[in-house]
Amino acid sequence: MKKNLLFVTIFFLTLAITFSSCKGREKESFSEKASCSLVKADSLLGLWNNAWNAKNMETLKGMIAEKAVVIEKEWKIEGRDSIMVNWISKELPEVSNLTTTLITQCSCCCCISYTGYYSLNNTNKEGPKKEKGNFTFIWRMQEDKSWKLVLMHISVF
């Protein structure tokens, strides 16, 4: 009987603490949602496309979170510095005319995802060719209220 009473007391105490802390988080989430609604995935993706087409490596670096991940069918790169060295600095000189088309987007209080199709011109030692594929980018709001890419998934057709 004493064990049951102790269990019931702990259960209701935990429930009360959880309920009261959720109320505080709801208010915080609402204010974050209000500020989040001011940012559209299209505007973030537009900044990315503009920086890529302008070959602006510093702007691209500034848009990537420190612990970001890029995934492609045959490889994965983790960390902003590694992404810059192993992907962006290698591809940026060869790629031009990056365009994107929306399939779907989703926004919540601190995260925005954008999935779509991309096309670009790739000029390498084999000559120019048109590349197409699909992608998903996920941005997350950072502590300083800036938006950074945390995941980039790319699939070439």
CNS distance restraints for C-alpha pairs under 8 A (distance, minus, plus):
assign (resid   1 and name CA) (resid   5 and name CA) 6.21 0.50 0.50
assign (resid   2 and name CA) (resid   6 and name CA) 6.07 0.50 0.50
assign (resid   3 and name CA) (resid   7 and name CA) 6.06 0.50 0.50
assign (resid   4 and name CA) (resid   8 and name CA) 6.05 0.50 0.50
assign (resid   5 and name CA) (resid   9 and name CA) 6.05 0.50 0.50
assign (resid   6 and name CA) (resid  10 and name CA) 6.13 0.50 0.50
assign (resid   7 and name CA) (resid  11 and name CA) 6.02 0.50 0.50
assign (resid   8 and name CA) (resid  12 and name CA) 6.20 0.50 0.50
assign (resid   9 and name CA) (resid  13 and name CA) 6.06 0.50 0.50
assign (resid  10 and name CA) (resid  14 and name CA) 6.03 0.50 0.50
assign (resid  11 and name CA) (resid  15 and name CA) 6.14 0.50 0.50
assign (resid  12 and name CA) (resid  16 and name CA) 6.04 0.50 0.50
assign (resid  13 and name CA) (resid  17 and name CA) 6.23 0.50 0.50
assign (resid  14 and name CA) (resid  18 and name CA) 6.05 0.50 0.50
assign (resid  15 and name CA) (resid  19 and name CA) 6.02 0.50 0.50
assign (resid  16 and name CA) (resid  20 and name CA) 6.12 0.50 0.50
assign (resid  17 and name CA) (resid  21 and name CA) 6.10 0.50 0.50
assign (resid  18 and name CA) (resid  22 and name CA) 6.08 0.50 0.50
assign (resid  19 and name CA) (resid  23 and name CA) 6.48 0.50 0.50
assign (resid  20 and name CA) (resid  24 and name CA) 6.85 0.50 0.50
assign (resid  21 and name CA) (resid  25 and name CA) 6.39 0.50 0.50
assign (resid  22 and name CA) (resid  26 and name CA) 6.02 0.50 0.50
assign (resid  23 and name CA) (resid  27 and name CA) 6.62 0.50 0.50
assign (resid  24 and name CA) (resid  28 and name CA) 6.42 0.50 0.50
assign (resid  25 and name CA) (resid  29 and name CA) 5.84 0.50 0.50
assign (resid  26 and name CA) (resid  30 and name CA) 6.03 0.50 0.50
assign (resid  27 and name CA) (resid  31 and name CA) 6.42 0.50 0.50
assign (resid  28 and name CA) (resid  32 and name CA) 6.19 0.50 0.50
assign (resid  29 and name CA) (resid  33 and name CA) 5.87 0.50 0.50
assign (resid  29 and name CA) (resid 109 and name CA) 6.10 0.50 0.50
assign (resid  30 and name CA) (resid  34 and name CA) 6.18 0.50 0.50
assign (resid  30 and name CA) (resid 109 and name CA) 7.62 0.50 0.50
assign (resid  31 and name CA) (resid  35 and name CA) 6.45 0.50 0.50
assign (resid  32 and name CA) (resid  36 and name CA) 5.90 0.50 0.50
assign (resid  32 and name CA) (resid 109 and name CA) 5.40 0.50 0.50
assign (resid  32 and name CA) (resid 110 and name CA) 7.06 0.50 0.50
assign (resid  33 and name CA) (resid  37 and name CA) 5.98 0.50 0.50
assign (resid  33 and name CA) (resid 108 and name CA) 6.67 0.50 0.50
assign (resid  33 and name CA) (resid 109 and name CA) 4.40 0.50 0.50
assign (resid  33 and name CA) (resid 110 and name CA) 7.48 0.50 0.50
assign (resid  34 and name CA) (resid  38 and name CA) 7.12 0.50 0.50
assign (resid  35 and name CA) (resid  39 and name CA) 7.47 0.50 0.50
assign (resid  36 and name CA) (resid 107 and name CA) 7.76 0.50 0.50
assign (resid  36 and name CA) (resid 108 and name CA) 7.32 0.50 0.50
assign (resid  36 and name CA) (resid 109 and name CA) 5.90 0.50 0.50
assign (resid  36 and name CA) (resid 110 and name CA) 6.78 0.50 0.50
assign (resid  37 and name CA) (resid 107 and name CA) 7.93 0.50 0.50
assign (resid  39 and name CA) (resid  43 and name CA) 7.11 0.50 0.50
assign (resid  39 and name CA) (resid  44 and name CA) 7.73 0.50 0.50
assign (resid  40 and name CA) (resid  44 and name CA) 6.68 0.50 0.50
assign (resid  41 and name CA) (resid  45 and name CA) 6.03 0.50 0.50
assign (resid  41 and name CA) (resid 105 and name CA) 7.04 0.50 0.50
assign (resid  41 and name CA) (resid 107 and name CA) 7.90 0.50 0.50
assign (resid  41 and name CA) (resid 112 and name CA) 6.32 0.50 0.50
assign (resid  41 and name CA) (resid 113 and name CA) 6.95 0.50 0.50
assign (resid  41 and name CA) (resid 114 and name CA) 6.25 0.50 0.50
assign (resid  42 and name CA) (resid  46 and name CA) 5.84 0.50 0.50
assign (resid  43 and name CA) (resid  47 and name CA) 6.23 0.50 0.50
assign (resid  44 and name CA) (resid  48 and name CA) 6.36 0.50 0.50
assign (resid  45 and name CA) (resid  49 and name CA) 6.09 0.50 0.50
assign (resid  46 and name CA) (resid  50 and name CA) 6.02 0.50 0.50
assign (resid  47 and name CA) (resid  51 and name CA) 6.07 0.50 0.50
assign (resid  48 and name CA) (resid  52 and name CA) 6.08 0.50 0.50
assign (resid  48 and name CA) (resid  60 and name CA) 6.65 0.50 0.50
assign (resid  48 and name CA) (resid  63 and name CA) 7.68 0.50 0.50
assign (resid  49 and name CA) (resid  53 and name CA) 6.02 0.50 0.50
assign (resid  49 and name CA) (resid  98 and name CA) 6.25 0.50 0.50
assign (resid  49 and name CA) (resid  99 and name CA) 6.92 0.50 0.50
assign (resid  49 and name CA) (resid 100 and name CA) 7.96 0.50 0.50
assign (resid  50 and name CA) (resid  54 and name CA) 5.99 0.50 0.50
assign (resid  51 and name CA) (resid  55 and name CA) 5.98 0.50 0.50
assign (resid  51 and name CA) (resid  56 and name CA) 5.05 0.50 0.50
assign (resid  51 and name CA) (resid  57 and name CA) 7.39 0.50 0.50
assign (resid  51 and name CA) (resid  59 and name CA) 6.18 0.50 0.50
assign (resid  51 and name CA) (resid  60 and name CA) 6.20 0.50 0.50
assign (resid  52 and name CA) (resid  56 and name CA) 6.17 0.50 0.50
assign (resid  52 and name CA) (resid  57 and name CA) 7.57 0.50 0.50
assign (resid  52 and name CA) (resid  60 and name CA) 7.08 0.50 0.50
assign (resid  52 and name CA) (resid  92 and name CA) 6.98 0.50 0.50
assign (resid  52 and name CA) (resid  96 and name CA) 7.76 0.50 0.50
assign (resid  52 and name CA) (resid  98 and name CA) 7.29 0.50 0.50
assign (resid  53 and name CA) (resid  95 and name CA) 7.78 0.50 0.50
assign (resid  53 and name CA) (resid  96 and name CA) 5.66 0.50 0.50
assign (resid  53 and name CA) (resid  97 and name CA) 6.05 0.50 0.50
assign (resid  53 and name CA) (resid  98 and name CA) 6.30 0.50 0.50
assign (resid  55 and name CA) (resid  92 and name CA) 6.18 0.50 0.50
assign (resid  55 and name CA) (resid  93 and name CA) 7.19 0.50 0.50
assign (resid  56 and name CA) (resid  60 and name CA) 6.48 0.50 0.50
assign (resid  57 and name CA) (resid  61 and name CA) 6.10 0.50 0.50
assign (resid  57 and name CA) (resid  88 and name CA) 7.61 0.50 0.50
assign (resid  57 and name CA) (resid  89 and name CA) 7.54 0.50 0.50
assign (resid  57 and name CA) (resid  92 and name CA) 7.94 0.50 0.50
assign (resid  58 and name CA) (resid  62 and name CA) 6.18 0.50 0.50
assign (resid  59 and name CA) (resid  63 and name CA) 6.46 0.50 0.50
assign (resid  60 and name CA) (resid  64 and name CA) 6.77 0.50 0.50
assign (resid  61 and name CA) (resid  80 and name CA) 7.18 0.50 0.50
assign (resid  61 and name CA) (resid  84 and name CA) 6.87 0.50 0.50
assign (resid  62 and name CA) (resid 148 and name CA) 7.75 0.50 0.50
assign (resid  63 and name CA) (resid 147 and name CA) 7.18 0.50 0.50
assign (resid  63 and name CA) (resid 148 and name CA) 4.97 0.50 0.50
assign (resid  63 and name CA) (resid 149 and name CA) 6.05 0.50 0.50
assign (resid  64 and name CA) (resid  68 and name CA) 6.46 0.50 0.50
assign (resid  64 and name CA) (resid  80 and name CA) 6.13 0.50 0.50
assign (resid  64 and name CA) (resid 148 and name CA) 5.03 0.50 0.50
assign (resid  64 and name CA) (resid 149 and name CA) 4.67 0.50 0.50
assign (resid  64 and name CA) (resid 150 and name CA) 6.59 0.50 0.50
assign (resid  65 and name CA) (resid  79 and name CA) 7.78 0.50 0.50
assign (resid  65 and name CA) (resid  80 and name CA) 6.24 0.50 0.50
assign (resid  65 and name CA) (resid 148 and name CA) 5.04 0.50 0.50
assign (resid  65 and name CA) (resid 149 and name CA) 5.56 0.50 0.50
assign (resid  65 and name CA) (resid 150 and name CA) 5.50 0.50 0.50
assign (resid  66 and name CA) (resid  79 and name CA) 5.67 0.50 0.50
assign (resid  66 and name CA) (resid  80 and name CA) 4.84 0.50 0.50
assign (resid  66 and name CA) (resid  81 and name CA) 7.58 0.50 0.50
assign (resid  67 and name CA) (resid  78 and name CA) 6.62 0.50 0.50
assign (resid  67 and name CA) (resid  79 and name CA) 4.50 0.50 0.50
assign (resid  67 and name CA) (resid  80 and name CA) 6.12 0.50 0.50
assign (resid  67 and name CA) (resid 150 and name CA) 6.87 0.50 0.50
assign (resid  68 and name CA) (resid  78 and name CA) 5.96 0.50 0.50
assign (resid  68 and name CA) (resid  79 and name CA) 5.13 0.50 0.50
assign (resid  68 and name CA) (resid  80 and name CA) 5.86 0.50 0.50
assign (resid  68 and name CA) (resid 149 and name CA) 6.57 0.50 0.50
assign (resid  68 and name CA) (resid 150 and name CA) 4.18 0.50 0.50
assign (resid  68 and name CA) (resid 151 and name CA) 5.65 0.50 0.50
assign (resid  68 and name CA) (resid 152 and name CA) 7.96 0.50 0.50
assign (resid  69 and name CA) (resid  76 and name CA) 7.12 0.50 0.50
assign (resid  69 and name CA) (resid  77 and name CA) 5.73 0.50 0.50
assign (resid  69 and name CA) (resid  78 and name CA) 4.50 0.50 0.50
assign (resid  69 and name CA) (resid  79 and name CA) 6.21 0.50 0.50
assign (resid  69 and name CA) (resid  80 and name CA) 7.84 0.50 0.50
assign (resid  69 and name CA) (resid  83 and name CA) 7.75 0.50 0.50
assign (resid  69 and name CA) (resid 150 and name CA) 6.18 0.50 0.50
assign (resid  69 and name CA) (resid 151 and name CA) 4.96 0.50 0.50
assign (resid  69 and name CA) (resid 152 and name CA) 6.32 0.50 0.50
assign (resid  70 and name CA) (resid  76 and name CA) 5.63 0.50 0.50
assign (resid  70 and name CA) (resid  77 and name CA) 5.19 0.50 0.50
assign (resid  70 and name CA) (resid  78 and name CA) 6.51 0.50 0.50
assign (resid  70 and name CA) (resid  83 and name CA) 7.21 0.50 0.50
assign (resid  70 and name CA) (resid 151 and name CA) 5.89 0.50 0.50
assign (resid  70 and name CA) (resid 152 and name CA) 4.65 0.50 0.50
assign (resid  70 and name CA) (resid 153 and name CA) 5.78 0.50 0.50
assign (resid  70 and name CA) (resid 154 and name CA) 7.66 0.50 0.50
assign (resid  71 and name CA) (resid  75 and name CA) 6.13 0.50 0.50
assign (resid  71 and name CA) (resid  76 and name CA) 4.46 0.50 0.50
assign (resid  71 and name CA) (resid  77 and name CA) 6.59 0.50 0.50
assign (resid  71 and name CA) (resid 151 and name CA) 7.84 0.50 0.50
assign (resid  71 and name CA) (resid 152 and name CA) 6.24 0.50 0.50
assign (resid  71 and name CA) (resid 153 and name CA) 4.72 0.50 0.50
assign (resid  71 and name CA) (resid 154 and name CA) 6.22 0.50 0.50
assign (resid  72 and name CA) (resid  76 and name CA) 6.16 0.50 0.50
assign (resid  72 and name CA) (resid 153 and name CA) 5.97 0.50 0.50
assign (resid  72 and name CA) (resid 154 and name CA) 4.98 0.50 0.50
assign (resid  72 and name CA) (resid 155 and name CA) 5.81 0.50 0.50
assign (resid  73 and name CA) (resid 154 and name CA) 7.46 0.50 0.50
assign (resid  73 and name CA) (resid 155 and name CA) 6.19 0.50 0.50
assign (resid  77 and name CA) (resid  82 and name CA) 6.63 0.50 0.50
assign (resid  77 and name CA) (resid  83 and name CA) 5.92 0.50 0.50
assign (resid  77 and name CA) (resid  86 and name CA) 7.61 0.50 0.50
assign (resid  78 and name CA) (resid  82 and name CA) 6.39 0.50 0.50
assign (resid  78 and name CA) (resid  83 and name CA) 6.57 0.50 0.50
assign (resid  79 and name CA) (resid  83 and name CA) 6.08 0.50 0.50
assign (resid  80 and name CA) (resid  84 and name CA) 6.13 0.50 0.50
assign (resid  81 and name CA) (resid  85 and name CA) 6.27 0.50 0.50
assign (resid  82 and name CA) (resid  86 and name CA) 5.72 0.50 0.50
assign (resid  82 and name CA) (resid  87 and name CA) 7.79 0.50 0.50
assign (resid  83 and name CA) (resid  87 and name CA) 5.28 0.50 0.50
assign (resid  83 and name CA) (resid  88 and name CA) 6.41 0.50 0.50
assign (resid  84 and name CA) (resid  88 and name CA) 4.90 0.50 0.50
assign (resid  84 and name CA) (resid  89 and name CA) 5.77 0.50 0.50
assign (resid  85 and name CA) (resid  89 and name CA) 5.51 0.50 0.50
assign (resid  85 and name CA) (resid  90 and name CA) 7.19 0.50 0.50
assign (resid  86 and name CA) (resid  90 and name CA) 6.43 0.50 0.50
assign (resid  87 and name CA) (resid  91 and name CA) 5.99 0.50 0.50
assign (resid  88 and name CA) (resid  92 and name CA) 5.44 0.50 0.50
assign (resid  89 and name CA) (resid  93 and name CA) 7.28 0.50 0.50
assign (resid  90 and name CA) (resid  94 and name CA) 7.77 0.50 0.50
assign (resid  91 and name CA) (resid  95 and name CA) 6.11 0.50 0.50
assign (resid  92 and name CA) (resid  96 and name CA) 7.94 0.50 0.50
assign (resid  94 and name CA) (resid 121 and name CA) 7.99 0.50 0.50
assign (resid  94 and name CA) (resid 122 and name CA) 5.42 0.50 0.50
assign (resid  94 and name CA) (resid 123 and name CA) 4.94 0.50 0.50
assign (resid  94 and name CA) (resid 124 and name CA) 5.77 0.50 0.50
assign (resid  95 and name CA) (resid 120 and name CA) 6.63 0.50 0.50
assign (resid  95 and name CA) (resid 121 and name CA) 5.63 0.50 0.50
assign (resid  95 and name CA) (resid 122 and name CA) 4.66 0.50 0.50
assign (resid  95 and name CA) (resid 123 and name CA) 6.44 0.50 0.50
assign (resid  96 and name CA) (resid 120 and name CA) 5.98 0.50 0.50
assign (resid  96 and name CA) (resid 121 and name CA) 5.17 0.50 0.50
assign (resid  96 and name CA) (resid 122 and name CA) 6.59 0.50 0.50
assign (resid  97 and name CA) (resid 119 and name CA) 7.75 0.50 0.50
assign (resid  97 and name CA) (resid 120 and name CA) 5.20 0.50 0.50
assign (resid  97 and name CA) (resid 121 and name CA) 5.91 0.50 0.50
assign (resid  98 and name CA) (resid 118 and name CA) 6.98 0.50 0.50
assign (resid  98 and name CA) (resid 119 and name CA) 5.81 0.50 0.50
assign (resid  98 and name CA) (resid 120 and name CA) 4.40 0.50 0.50
assign (resid  98 and name CA) (resid 121 and name CA) 7.14 0.50 0.50
assign (resid  99 and name CA) (resid 118 and name CA) 5.60 0.50 0.50
assign (resid  99 and name CA) (resid 119 and name CA) 5.46 0.50 0.50
assign (resid  99 and name CA) (resid 120 and name CA) 6.41 0.50 0.50
assign (resid 100 and name CA) (resid 116 and name CA) 6.59 0.50 0.50
assign (resid 100 and name CA) (resid 117 and name CA) 5.61 0.50 0.50
assign (resid 100 and name CA) (resid 118 and name CA) 4.36 0.50 0.50
assign (resid 100 and name CA) (resid 119 and name CA) 6.57 0.50 0.50
assign (resid 101 and name CA) (resid 116 and name CA) 5.32 0.50 0.50
assign (resid 101 and name CA) (resid 117 and name CA) 5.14 0.50 0.50
assign (resid 101 and name CA) (resid 118 and name CA) 6.32 0.50 0.50
assign (resid 102 and name CA) (resid 114 and name CA) 7.29 0.50 0.50
assign (resid 102 and name CA) (resid 115 and name CA) 6.30 0.50 0.50
assign (resid 102 and name CA) (resid 116 and name CA) 4.44 0.50 0.50
assign (resid 102 and name CA) (resid 117 and name CA) 6.67 0.50 0.50
assign (resid 103 and name CA) (resid 114 and name CA) 7.81 0.50 0.50
assign (resid 103 and name CA) (resid 115 and name CA) 5.56 0.50 0.50
assign (resid 103 and name CA) (resid 116 and name CA) 4.49 0.50 0.50
assign (resid 103 and name CA) (resid 117 and name CA) 7.10 0.50 0.50
assign (resid 104 and name CA) (resid 114 and name CA) 6.12 0.50 0.50
assign (resid 104 and name CA) (resid 115 and name CA) 5.34 0.50 0.50
assign (resid 104 and name CA) (resid 116 and name CA) 6.67 0.50 0.50
assign (resid 105 and name CA) (resid 112 and name CA) 7.35 0.50 0.50
assign (resid 105 and name CA) (resid 113 and name CA) 5.46 0.50 0.50
assign (resid 105 and name CA) (resid 114 and name CA) 4.39 0.50 0.50
assign (resid 105 and name CA) (resid 115 and name CA) 6.11 0.50 0.50
assign (resid 106 and name CA) (resid 112 and name CA) 5.72 0.50 0.50
assign (resid 106 and name CA) (resid 113 and name CA) 5.24 0.50 0.50
assign (resid 106 and name CA) (resid 114 and name CA) 6.67 0.50 0.50
assign (resid 107 and name CA) (resid 111 and name CA) 5.90 0.50 0.50
assign (resid 107 and name CA) (resid 112 and name CA) 4.42 0.50 0.50
assign (resid 107 and name CA) (resid 113 and name CA) 6.49 0.50 0.50
assign (resid 108 and name CA) (resid 112 and name CA) 6.42 0.50 0.50
assign (resid 110 and name CA) (resid 140 and name CA) 5.66 0.50 0.50
assign (resid 110 and name CA) (resid 141 and name CA) 5.02 0.50 0.50
assign (resid 111 and name CA) (resid 138 and name CA) 7.00 0.50 0.50
assign (resid 111 and name CA) (resid 139 and name CA) 5.66 0.50 0.50
assign (resid 111 and name CA) (resid 140 and name CA) 4.44 0.50 0.50
assign (resid 111 and name CA) (resid 141 and name CA) 6.25 0.50 0.50
assign (resid 112 and name CA) (resid 138 and name CA) 5.69 0.50 0.50
assign (resid 112 and name CA) (resid 139 and name CA) 5.12 0.50 0.50
assign (resid 112 and name CA) (resid 140 and name CA) 6.43 0.50 0.50
assign (resid 113 and name CA) (resid 136 and name CA) 6.93 0.50 0.50
assign (resid 113 and name CA) (resid 137 and name CA) 5.64 0.50 0.50
assign (resid 113 and name CA) (resid 138 and name CA) 4.30 0.50 0.50
assign (resid 113 and name CA) (resid 139 and name CA) 6.23 0.50 0.50
assign (resid 114 and name CA) (resid 136 and name CA) 5.59 0.50 0.50
assign (resid 114 and name CA) (resid 137 and name CA) 5.34 0.50 0.50
assign (resid 114 and name CA) (resid 138 and name CA) 6.49 0.50 0.50
assign (resid 115 and name CA) (resid 134 and name CA) 7.38 0.50 0.50
assign (resid 115 and name CA) (resid 135 and name CA) 5.61 0.50 0.50
assign (resid 115 and name CA) (resid 136 and name CA) 4.24 0.50 0.50
assign (resid 115 and name CA) (resid 137 and name CA) 6.49 0.50 0.50
assign (resid 116 and name CA) (resid 134 and name CA) 5.57 0.50 0.50
assign (resid 116 and name CA) (resid 135 and name CA) 5.62 0.50 0.50
assign (resid 116 and name CA) (resid 136 and name CA) 6.62 0.50 0.50
assign (resid 117 and name CA) (resid 132 and name CA) 7.32 0.50 0.50
assign (resid 117 and name CA) (resid 133 and name CA) 5.67 0.50 0.50
assign (resid 117 and name CA) (resid 134 and name CA) 4.17 0.50 0.50
assign (resid 117 and name CA) (resid 135 and name CA) 6.23 0.50 0.50
assign (resid 118 and name CA) (resid 132 and name CA) 5.63 0.50 0.50
assign (resid 118 and name CA) (resid 133 and name CA) 5.45 0.50 0.50
assign (resid 118 and name CA) (resid 134 and name CA) 5.73 0.50 0.50
assign (resid 118 and name CA) (resid 135 and name CA) 7.16 0.50 0.50
assign (resid 119 and name CA) (resid 130 and name CA) 7.14 0.50 0.50
assign (resid 119 and name CA) (resid 131 and name CA) 5.59 0.50 0.50
assign (resid 119 and name CA) (resid 132 and name CA) 4.34 0.50 0.50
assign (resid 119 and name CA) (resid 133 and name CA) 6.60 0.50 0.50
assign (resid 120 and name CA) (resid 130 and name CA) 5.90 0.50 0.50
assign (resid 120 and name CA) (resid 131 and name CA) 5.37 0.50 0.50
assign (resid 120 and name CA) (resid 132 and name CA) 6.60 0.50 0.50
assign (resid 121 and name CA) (resid 128 and name CA) 6.82 0.50 0.50
assign (resid 121 and name CA) (resid 129 and name CA) 5.86 0.50 0.50
assign (resid 121 and name CA) (resid 130 and name CA) 4.67 0.50 0.50
assign (resid 121 and name CA) (resid 131 and name CA) 6.09 0.50 0.50
assign (resid 122 and name CA) (resid 128 and name CA) 5.61 0.50 0.50
assign (resid 122 and name CA) (resid 129 and name CA) 5.36 0.50 0.50
assign (resid 122 and name CA) (resid 130 and name CA) 6.13 0.50 0.50
assign (resid 122 and name CA) (resid 131 and name CA) 6.64 0.50 0.50
assign (resid 123 and name CA) (resid 127 and name CA) 5.43 0.50 0.50
assign (resid 123 and name CA) (resid 128 and name CA) 4.07 0.50 0.50
assign (resid 123 and name CA) (resid 129 and name CA) 6.32 0.50 0.50
assign (resid 124 and name CA) (resid 128 and name CA) 6.43 0.50 0.50
assign (resid 131 and name CA) (resid 156 and name CA) 7.28 0.50 0.50
assign (resid 131 and name CA) (resid 157 and name CA) 7.65 0.50 0.50
assign (resid 132 and name CA) (resid 156 and name CA) 5.99 0.50 0.50
assign (resid 132 and name CA) (resid 157 and name CA) 5.73 0.50 0.50
assign (resid 133 and name CA) (resid 154 and name CA) 7.28 0.50 0.50
assign (resid 133 and name CA) (resid 155 and name CA) 5.42 0.50 0.50
assign (resid 133 and name CA) (resid 156 and name CA) 4.15 0.50 0.50
assign (resid 133 and name CA) (resid 157 and name CA) 4.71 0.50 0.50
assign (resid 134 and name CA) (resid 154 and name CA) 6.06 0.50 0.50
assign (resid 134 and name CA) (resid 155 and name CA) 5.30 0.50 0.50
assign (resid 134 and name CA) (resid 156 and name CA) 6.57 0.50 0.50
assign (resid 134 and name CA) (resid 157 and name CA) 7.57 0.50 0.50
assign (resid 135 and name CA) (resid 152 and name CA) 7.15 0.50 0.50
assign (resid 135 and name CA) (resid 153 and name CA) 5.37 0.50 0.50
assign (resid 135 and name CA) (resid 154 and name CA) 4.43 0.50 0.50
assign (resid 135 and name CA) (resid 155 and name CA) 6.09 0.50 0.50
assign (resid 136 and name CA) (resid 151 and name CA) 7.72 0.50 0.50
assign (resid 136 and name CA) (resid 152 and name CA) 5.85 0.50 0.50
assign (resid 136 and name CA) (resid 153 and name CA) 5.10 0.50 0.50
assign (resid 136 and name CA) (resid 154 and name CA) 6.70 0.50 0.50
assign (resid 137 and name CA) (resid 149 and name CA) 6.84 0.50 0.50
assign (resid 137 and name CA) (resid 150 and name CA) 7.77 0.50 0.50
assign (resid 137 and name CA) (resid 151 and name CA) 5.70 0.50 0.50
assign (resid 137 and name CA) (resid 152 and name CA) 4.63 0.50 0.50
assign (resid 137 and name CA) (resid 153 and name CA) 6.45 0.50 0.50
assign (resid 138 and name CA) (resid 149 and name CA) 5.72 0.50 0.50
assign (resid 138 and name CA) (resid 150 and name CA) 5.82 0.50 0.50
assign (resid 138 and name CA) (resid 151 and name CA) 5.12 0.50 0.50
assign (resid 138 and name CA) (resid 152 and name CA) 6.60 0.50 0.50
assign (resid 139 and name CA) (resid 147 and name CA) 6.00 0.50 0.50
assign (resid 139 and name CA) (resid 148 and name CA) 5.20 0.50 0.50
assign (resid 139 and name CA) (resid 149 and name CA) 4.26 0.50 0.50
assign (resid 139 and name CA) (resid 150 and name CA) 5.66 0.50 0.50
assign (resid 139 and name CA) (resid 151 and name CA) 7.22 0.50 0.50
assign (resid 140 and name CA) (resid 147 and name CA) 5.60 0.50 0.50
assign (resid 140 and name CA) (resid 148 and name CA) 5.61 0.50 0.50
assign (resid 140 and name CA) (resid 149 and name CA) 6.43 0.50 0.50
assign (resid 140 and name CA) (resid 150 and name CA) 6.44 0.50 0.50
assign (resid 141 and name CA) (resid 145 and name CA) 5.61 0.50 0.50
assign (resid 141 and name CA) (resid 146 and name CA) 5.63 0.50 0.50
assign (resid 141 and name CA) (resid 147 and name CA) 4.54 0.50 0.50
assign (resid 141 and name CA) (resid 148 and name CA) 6.50 0.50 0.50
assign (resid 142 and name CA) (resid 146 and name CA) 5.37 0.50 0.50
assign (resid 142 and name CA) (resid 147 and name CA) 6.04 0.50 0.50
assign (resid 142 and name CA) (resid 148 and name CA) 6.90 0.50 0.50
